Every structure is written in C-alpha cells, then in structure tokens.
Amino acid sequence: MGRCIKILFGSLSIIVALIAIGIGYLKMNDLYRQKLFARFLNKISDPNNTAMMDIRCNQLLKHSNVKGQVLEIGSGTGINFPCLHNNTNIQSYIGIEPNVQTYSYF
C-alpha cells in the first residue's frame, strides 16, 4: 500500500511540474500563447455546431436588433460573420481583433 502511494504522489508531482513548466513557457512566449489561444478559440467556436450557431444567430443577434454601423471588438475567429452576412440592416461592419494569429481562421 505504501509503495502505491509513493508511486501516485511521484506521478502527481511530475504532472504538476510539467504543468508549471508549460504555464511558465506560455507566460514568456507571446507568439506561442497567441497561437494556442487562437487554436483553442477556433475549436470552441465551431460554425458546424448547428445548435450553437442557432443560439448565436437566431436568439442572441436577432433579438439584439443589430443594425447600422457595427463595431465588434474582439471578433476572434470570425464566428459571428455568418450570422451578420445576410443582415440588410447593417450598413458597415468593422471587426477589431488584436490577436493576429486568429486571422488565418477568418
């Protein structure tokens, strides 16, 4: 029993150390952090997920009465573009996204 506990805590210590090293690397490397965030954002905002796109387009954006000049701050991977594409009430659209790594997902 004592040997199993030592192995368990040893494995847990290694995992915690690897996580700490990974977090430290992400804190020091802006480019890698931005790439990782862009990839993560693209995974969680899948336009092929029809249930989420229905909620996003038909319930959130439709009821907010989007019209005129639209400024989207933090447009991410452009997940809202399909929702706004056929809206004839929008005169102009400007999306601002500071993370250039997300641009490849537009």
N, C-alpha and C positions, 0 to 999 in steps of 0.2 A: 504494500500500500504506500509506504514512504517513497519507494522508487517512482511510482506513478505520479505522485505529487511533485517530485523533483523534475520529472520529465515535462509535466504540464506547465509548471512555473518557468522552466527553462525555455520552452516553446513560446510561452506568452511573452517572456522578456525579449526574445528575438523579434517577435511580431511588433511589439511596442517600439523597439529600437529602429526597425525598418520604417515604421510609420513616421517616427520622429525625423529620420533622415530624409524621407520623402517630403515632409512638410518644410523642413529646412531648405531643401533644394528649390521647392516652389516659391518660397519667400525670397530667395536670392536670384531667381531666374524669371524675369518678367515675361519674356517671349514664350517660354515653355508653359508658364501659368496661363497666359492668354490663349495659347493653342489648346491646352487641356480644357479650359473653360468653354471655348467655342465648340469643341467636340462634344462636351457634356451637354451644352445648351441645345445643340442640334439633335442629340439623342432624346432629350426630354420633350422637345417641341416638334414632334413628328407630324407633318401635314397629312400623312396617310392614316393617322388615327382619326377616323371619321367621327367618333363620339366627342373627342376633344375639340376638333375643328367645328363641329356643330355648336358646341357650347361657346367657343370663342367667337365665331362669326354671327350666328343667329341670335344668341342670347346676350352676349356682352356688347358687341359692337353695334348690333342692330338697335338695341334699346337705348344706347347712349346717343343716338341721333347724330352720327358723325357726318359733318358737312363743312363746306367752306374750305379754308386753308388748314391742313392738318400737319402738325408737328409731332412726330413720335420720337421721344427721347429714349434712347436705349432700344433701338429696333432689333438688336440681336441678330438672329439668322434670317430675319425677314418673315417670320411666321405669320404676321398679320397681313402681308401683301395679298394673299389670295382672298382674304375677307374684304379688302378695300378695293380690289381690282375693278369690279363692275359697279361700284357706287357712283352714280352720276351726280350726286350732291357734293362730291369732293372736287374743288377747283384746282387745288395743288396739294402735293404731298412732299414733305421733307422728313427724312429719317436720319437721325444722328446716332451713330454708334462709334464709341471711341476705340473699341477693340477691333483692330484691322484684321485679326485672324478670323472673324466671323464673316468677312466679305465673301469668302470663297463659297459660302453656303447660300448666298442670295440666289 
